[in-house]
Amino acid sequence: MADKYKIPYVNMCIRLFAKRFRLSLQTAASYLCDFKGVRFLDECYSSEHLLPVEDALNDLVVVCKNNGGTIG
């Protein structure tokens, strides 16, 4: 059964990532898709949503860098 809060959580993380790095929402979403950040949030939602959002954003930076990203 899908968690009804997963999509709002991923949306919030994308928005906060955009705000943190002063990116447009579209640029942040594209970056996170290209470098597997959104996939990470989807696959690890069960544990990530229990952490402070700052930890989730830091994890996104690490995941994206591990997949070729340069932001952060």
Backbone torsions as a table, in degrees:
resi	resn	phi	psi	omega
1	MET	NA	130.2	-178.3
2	ALA	-76.5	143.7	177.2
3	ASP	-79.8	127.5	-176.8
4	LYS	-69.2	-10.5	-179.7
5	TYR	-97.9	-2.9	-176.1
6	LYS	-63.9	-49.0	-178.6
7	ILE	-63.5	-46.8	176.0
8	PRO	-60.1	-35.3	178.6
9	TYR	-65.4	-47.2	178.9
10	VAL	-62.2	-42.5	177.8
11	ASN	-59.0	-45.8	179.3
12	MET	-61.0	-43.4	-179.8
13	CYS	-63.2	-41.0	178.1
14	ILE	-62.9	-44.8	-179.7
15	ARG	-63.0	-43.1	179.9
16	LEU	-70.0	-34.4	174.9
17	PHE	-62.6	-45.0	178.3
18	ALA	-60.4	-44.5	-179.5
19	LYS	-65.1	-44.5	-177.8
20	ARG	-59.6	-40.8	-175.5
21	PHE	-104.3	13.1	177.3
22	ARG	52.6	50.8	178.1
23	LEU	-110.5	157.6	170.8
24	SER	-69.7	158.5	179.0
25	LEU	-60.5	-40.8	180.0
26	GLN	-65.3	-42.1	179.1
27	THR	-64.3	-44.1	179.3
28	ALA	-62.8	-44.2	-179.8
29	ALA	-63.1	-43.2	179.2
30	SER	-63.8	-45.0	179.5
31	TYR	-59.8	-48.1	-178.1
32	LEU	-66.4	-31.8	174.9
33	CYS	-71.1	-46.3	-176.8
34	ASP	-62.2	-36.6	-174.7
35	PHE	-108.8	25.6	169.4
36	LYS	67.9	20.2	175.8
37	GLY	-69.6	-41.7	179.5
38	VAL	-67.1	-40.0	177.1
39	ARG	-60.2	-43.2	177.8
40	PHE	-58.5	-47.2	-179.8
41	LEU	-61.8	-39.2	179.5
42	ASP	-66.6	-49.3	-175.7
43	GLU	-72.3	-29.5	-175.8
44	CYS	-109.3	15.1	-177.6
45	TYR	-53.3	-42.0	-174.4
46	SER	-57.9	-30.1	177.2
47	SER	-102.5	-37.0	-176.1
48	GLU	-63.9	-37.6	-176.1
49	HIS	-70.6	-11.1	177.5
50	LEU	-86.9	-14.2	-178.4
51	LEU	-89.8	161.0	172.2
52	PRO	-59.0	145.5	-175.7
53	VAL	-60.5	-31.3	177.7
54	GLU	-62.4	-37.2	176.5
55	ASP	-64.7	-40.9	178.5
56	ALA	-62.9	-41.6	178.8
57	LEU	-65.4	-40.9	177.0
58	ASN	-63.5	-39.5	177.0
59	ASP	-63.8	-38.7	177.6
60	LEU	-60.5	-41.9	179.1
61	VAL	-60.0	-46.5	-178.9
62	VAL	-63.6	-46.9	-179.3
63	VAL	-60.3	-46.6	-178.7
64	CYS	-65.1	-40.9	177.6
65	LYS	-63.1	-38.7	178.2
66	ASN	-65.7	-18.0	-179.7
67	ASN	-110.6	20.9	174.0
68	GLY	100.3	-0.6	179.2
69	GLY	-72.6	159.8	-177.1
70	THR	-124.2	-0.7	-178.0
71	ILE	-84.5	136.9	175.7
72	GLY	109.9	NA	NA
